[in-house]
Amino acid sequence: MTLEPLLRFLHIASVTLWVGGMFFAYVCLRPSAAELLEPPQRLRLWQRVFARFFVWVWGAVMLIPLSGLILLGRVGFAAAPLNWHLMLASGLIMIAIYLYVVTGPYATLKRAVAAEDWKAGGAALNRIRQAVGTNLALGVLTIALATLGRWLA
């Protein structure tokens, strides 16, 4: 038995966790929290949700490129289909956006919640919302490239 099935599983499971988590947060949790919670409670909730979710995303951010590059290396970079190269590019952009969120607006959100600076926290949460929206769209595009790539690329 080769490692390929395990690598594919880790790759797909990590993508599912990350993109599915963003979908849930953006489409389900965000509007519900905005309807039900006042800014202080909403910002505290988001800070704690991100603290838990980002632990899992760090794992995904490591496993996705590692497994993808190993699978790509088995075929050869030059021999890989165009959609694989496009998946790699979109994945790297997604990782860059994630790193921006964690080191920029999420760090600001944590400080703002600790200081009970709800205005700064709201502004940081809005920047996170925009970045997650972009990453969610890129994640769906990446999944389309993975599954429909031969027809799209």
Secondary structure, 3 states (H helix, E strand, C coil): CCCHHHHHHHHHHHHHHHHHHHHHHHHHHHHHHHHHCCHHHHHHHHHHHHHHHHHHHHHHHHHHHHHHHHHHHHHCCCCCCHHHHHHHHHHHHHHHHHHHHHHCHHHHHHHHHHHCCHHHHHHHHHHHHHHHHHHHHHHHHHHHHHHHHHHHC
